[in-house]
Amino acid sequence: MKALITGSEGFVGRYMRRELEDTGYEVTGLDRVDAQNTIRADLLNGESIREVIAGIQPEVIIHLAGQADVGKSWKAPRTTMELNVTAAINLMEALRESGLTGTRMVMVGSSDQYGHLGAAGVRVSEETEMKPGSPYAVSKRAQEEMGRLYAKAYGMNICMTRSFNHGGAGQRTGFMIPDFASGIARIEAGKARDLPVGNLTARRDFTHVKDIVRAYRLIAEKGRTGEAYNVGSGTTWSAQEILDRLCRMAKCPIPVRQDPSRMRPSDTPVICCDHSKLTGDTGWEPKIPLETILTDTLEYYRKLEAAGNGG
């Protein structure tokens, strides 16, 4: 079966390729950089995307490409909307105009779409009211609504996700676990004296990226057209618990310093995924424990430091 992955050279995209290839798919990537078995293209160029789709004739598309930085979305809201909404529309239009409305498309969204939930964050189902609180979150909700609209109006075979936090080797800094792990690796290498941290009380749901891409494949194979699926482990950990576990893995004592610039009070002290809909429709369950996410990430940054690429 022919599969196309947009954003194939990103963190999740590389794992997605391996997941699909290991399960018998013929995979082509699409990205804005040059890579093996990857088409270099810009999803904002509708004409070139139509040519790509008509040439490949994919049976499955995993749409990962987009702008995923919440902070950047405040600085560049227009660009965020273009990369997350216009690009998705161009992709759906290319399928429709090529007569490929039966192609299964999995459009990846974010748990940020739910916004600030307060007490409701203890167990978040797809029925939980969405209150997006950033340009990024608004763009992902708009992307999902456009996917649902195309599924209904044109009979297109589209599923959407609301994916919770995920991690593993290769994830860039700017996210909590990589920030902690890279800081510890720098201290171990003698390049830093302490680890600056922010709010350590918030609890979040973390899933290994390998479990995430397996969920996307199963949604492609078994998901119901027009439906959105929460993808997450269903277990939460506080930032303090994660930091403590990583510090226990360190090769030396890790002095921790509270950094006021990193303190961002959260209106949602906890957000936990209810994945029962995904499990019911596809049989998916998370398999990889938090400890593996932490170990994989820390070893990744230790290797970068050893190679002189840790920054």
Buried (B, 14 or more C-beta within 10 A) or exposed (E): BBBBBBBBBBBBBBBBBEBBEEEEBBBBBBBEEEBEEBBEBBBBEBEBBBBBBBEBEBBBBBBBBBBBBBEBBEEBBEBBBBBBBBBBBBBBBBBBEBEBBEBBBBBBBBBBBBBBBEEBBBEBEBEBEBBBBBBBBBBBBBBBEBBBBBBEEBEBBBBBBBBBBBBBBBBEBEBBBBBBBBBBBBBBBEEBEEBBBBBBEBBBBBBBBBBBBBBBBBBBEEBEBBBBBBBBBBBBBBBBEBBEBBBEBBEEEBEBEEEEEEEEEBEBBBBBBBBEBBBEBBEBEBEBEBEBBBBBBBBBBBEBBEEEEBE
